[in-house]
Amino acid sequence: MIDRTHTGYRCHTRFLVRTVKGDLPRGSHGTVVYELENLGRVLILVHWDTGMSVPVFPDEIEIEPEHLGHAASPIGESLSHARSG
């Protein structure tokens, strides 16, 4: 299932993330395109400021504070609250 609830949210990597299209250093910025749940896992497709679009796991990124209204937190935490609420 594709979830576009957080489309357009800005995010950044929490640590170095290795992807099939190249490495994303800690602090790399991008924009959430959509979230996808597959085989019990959540993947988030992000269009990175470097020009590539690759999926990451929720614990690899943080949503920028302006989208949360408080300190940045891993997207997985904000998604679990959004889905349960």
Secondary structure, DSSP 8 states (H G I E B T S, - for coil): -EE-TTTT-EEEESS-EEETTEEE-TT-EEEEEEEEEETTEEEEEEEETTS-EEEE-GGGEEE-HHHHTSS--BHHHHHHHHHH-
